[in-house]
């Protein structure tokens, strides 16, 4: 890596550190911090049974603010672009539903747990399954055993199945968040670390809630549970800032769209190309793009504006003899 590229990578890493992210995105996060402050001012100790509807509104407002933050940050609800941000947004929506259901936990407690379980699945799918890193699984099993031993004597059977399944989904989400962290300086991104730290805080909030509800009442349980919960959702939402997954996906979509446009422009010239040959050509180009994405810091390329869209594809077509793609039966016979 050249000194110029290293400089850009360093600048990008600095810009995604938490203080810099909060400073750059401060105006978009003002509603979140205000609604959290209002919630703790109005409900500092515990839920007020006589004002459930007001408790529901002010409890859900911070998550609504994070959904608004992702929408203001930029998102495309169609196509392959922004798939990471879209899944995080959907996960926040299910978390919002879970918050609302748990307000009336006497009737909808299991429904709320299921909604949060779906949000964990969406977060995990956003993080992806590569790299797999199976060696991290034992670190996820140990907390599950501890929580099982803590709750095994206090949960009745139907509820225990739901709780244990939810704990498994939580650990699965944390495992995927941990697996995507790369320690190498050139691959390290703070946004991936935010998602992992958010998962840890989410599990901490759930453990405190379970301890307070099923084992023994905790002092200042409202502040402990909701502070860790809101912090977790904030960090998970901040992981969409400068997301490498979205950057790579957008780069690939732009490149492949360029191929389609080029084929359309050269329709007459390529009219005699066999379908299988054309598919092989596009597949070869796609493989080249994926290799480029895998071996090159995409953010650095975009910042230096070294990606000349379409030029490499045109060059590829110009240097490839078109006769190679003609059916063997249609090739001109030698004199």
N, C-alpha and C positions, 0 to 999 in steps of 0.2 A: 504494500500500500504506500502510495506517495505521501509526501508531507502535506500536500494540499488536501488529499482525501482524508488523512488522519485528522487534520484540523477541522474539517466539516463533521466528521464522526464525533469528535470531542465536543463541538458546539451543539450537535444534536443531543448528545447524552446530557449535557448541562441543562439544556432547555426542557428536558423531560424530568428533571429532578422535582420533587414535590414543591419546594418553595417557588421555583420558577413556573411550574404548572399553575399553582394557585395564583401567582401574580399575573400571568398572561391571561388566564381564564377567570380572573376575579369577578368581573361584572356578570358573567353568566352564572356564577356560583353564589352571588349575593342572595337570591331568593332562598336557596337551600339553607344557608347559615342563619338567615332571619327566621325562617319557619322552625328550624331546630330550637333557636333561642326562645321563640314564642311558646313552643310546646313545653319546654322545661319550666318556663315561668308559670304557665297555667296549670301544669300537672307535674309538680316536682317530686311527689312521693308515690302515688299510686293512681290507678284508674278510678274515676268517680262514677259510681253506678247510676247516679241520677242524671248524668249528662253524657250518655253514651254517644249520642250523635255528634256532640261537639268534640268529644275525645277522638272519635273516628276521623273527623275532618282534620283536626290539627295533627293527629298522628300520621296521616297519609300525605299531608302537604309537603314534607321534605322529600319523599320519594317522587311525588309529582314534579318537584323542582329539579330533581336529577334527570327525570325523563325529558323535561324541557331543556336541560343543559345539553343532552346528547342531540336533541333535535336542532338546537342552535349551533352546535359544533359542526353539523353537516352530516347528512345521511341521505341515502337513496333507498327508497323502499322497494325498488324493483331491480332485477338483474343480479349480477354477481358482485357488483361493487358494494363496499361497506357491509359485507356479510357479518364481520365481527361486531360492528356497532349495532347492527340490526338485531343480532341475537342477545346482546347485552340489554338493549332497549326492551325486547320482549321479556327477558328475565326480570327486569325491573317492574314491568307491568304485572307479572304474576306475583311478584313480591308485594306490590300495592294491593292486589286482591287478597293475598294472605293477611296483610295488615288489617284490612277491613273485616275479614272473617273472624280474626282472633279477638277483635273488640267484643264480639258476642260469642266468646269461647264456650259458654254454657251450652250452646246449641250447634256451633260450627267450628269447634276446635279441630277435629279431624280434617274438615274441609280446608281450614287454613294451613294445616301442616302439609296437606297434599299440594296446595298451591305453591308453598315455599319449596317443596320437593321438585316441582316442575321448573321453578326458577333455577334451582341448582343444576338440573339437567341442561337447561339452556345455556347457563354459564359454562358448563363443561364442554358442550358442543362448540361454543365460541372459542374456547381454548384449544380444542382439537385433540387428536389422538397421536400426534407425532411431535416429538419423539415419544416412544411409549414409556421407557424407563421403568420397567417392572420392579427393579431393585428398590424403588421408593415405597412400594406397597406395604412392607412391614411397618413403616412409620405411620401409615394410616390405620392399620389394624389395631395397634396398641391403644390409641384413644377410644376406639370402639369397644374394646374389652373393658376399659376403665368405666365408661359410661354404662355399659351393660351391667356390670357389677353394682354400680351405684343405683340403678333403676329397677333391677330385676325383682326386688321384693316389694315394690310399691305400685307397679303398673298391672292393671287387669289385662287379660289375654287379647281382646280385639285391639285395644289401644296400643299395647306393647308391640304388636306386629307393625303397626303404622310408624311408631316412633323409631324402632330399630331400622326399618327400611329408610326412613328419613335420615337417620344418622349415617347409614351407608352411602346415600346420595351426597350428603355433605362431605364425607371423606373422599368420595370419588371426585367431586368438584375441586377439592383442595389438591388432590393428587395430580389432576390435569393442570392446575395452575402452577404447581411446583415443577412439573415436568417440562414446562415450556421456558423456564428460566435458564439462560445460558450464561455461564460465569465468564467466558472469554470476553476480553475488553471490546473486541470488535463486534461481538454479538450481543453484549449486555444492553438491555433496555429497561429503564425504570418503570415503564408502563406495565411490563410483564410482572415486575416485582410488586406493583400495586395490586394486581389481581390476586396474587398469592397472599399478600398481607391482608387483603380484604376477605379472602376465604378463611384465614385464621381468625380474624375478628368476628366473622359471622359464626363460626363454630363456638367461639368463646361466649358470644351472646346467647346462643342456643343452650349451651351448657349451664350458664347462669340462670336462664329462664327455667330449665328443667329442675335445677337444684332448688330454686325458690318455690316452684309450683308443687313438686312431688316429694321432696326430701325434707327441707327445712327452710322456713322463711329467712330471707336475707335482709340485712339492713341496707337501706337505700337501693333496693333491688331495681326500682324504676330507673334511676340514674345509671346504674351499672349496665343493665340490659340494653336500654335504648341508646346509650352513648356508644357502646361497642357496635350495636346494630347499624346506627346511622353512619359511623365511621367506616364500617365494612362496605356499605352500599356506596359511599362516596368514593372510596378507593377503587372499587370495581368499575364505577362509572368513569373515573379518571383514566382507566386503562384504555379507553377509546382514543385518548389524545395521542396523536402520532403513532397510531397502531400499525405495526409492521405488517400484520396480516392484511389490513385494508390496502396499504401501500403496494404490497406485492400483487394483490388481486387486481387492483386498478391498473397496474402496469401490464399485467398479462391480458386483461380485457382490452385495453387500448391497442396492444400489439396484435391480438387476434382479430380485432375489428379492422385493423389496417390490412390484414391479409384478405379479408372478405371484400373490402373496397377495391383492392388491387385486382382481385379476380374479376370483379364486376367491370372494372375499367378495361381489362384485357380480355373481355368476353369473346370477341371475334378472334383474337389471336389464339385463344385457348380452346376454341370450339372443337378441335379435333383431339383434345386430351382425353384419355380414358379416365373414367370415374375413379378406378382404383389407384391410378397414378396420381390423380389430384389429391386423394385422401392421404396417400403416402407423403406427398409434398407438404401438405398442411401439418401432418403429424410430425414430420422432421423439423419443421419450423417451430412447432409447439415445444418439442423437446429442447430445441436450442434456447427458446425463451425461458423454459423452466431451469435449465442449467445456468443461464445468465443470472436469473433471480437467486438461485441457490448459492452462487459463488461470488456475488458482487453486492456490496452494500447499496441497496436500492435508493435509500434516502440520499446518499452521497451523489449517486448518479443524477437524481432529479434536481438536487440543489446546484450541481455544477452544469446542469443543462447539457449533458453529454449524450442524452438519448435523442437521437434524430429519428423521429417516428417515420417509419415507412421507407427510409433510404436503404436500410439493409435488406429489406424485402425486395425492393426494386432491383438492387444490385444482384440479389440472388436470382431473380428471374432473367435479368439481362445476361448473366454469365452461364445460365443453364441452357444447353441446346434444346430447343423446343421439340426436335425430332425424337428425343429420348422418351417423350411422353405420348407419342402417337402409337396407336395399336400396331402390333407387328404386321397385321394384315394390310394396314394402310401405308406402311413405309414404302417409299419409292424403291423400285428395284435397281440394282446396279446395272449400268450399261455393259 
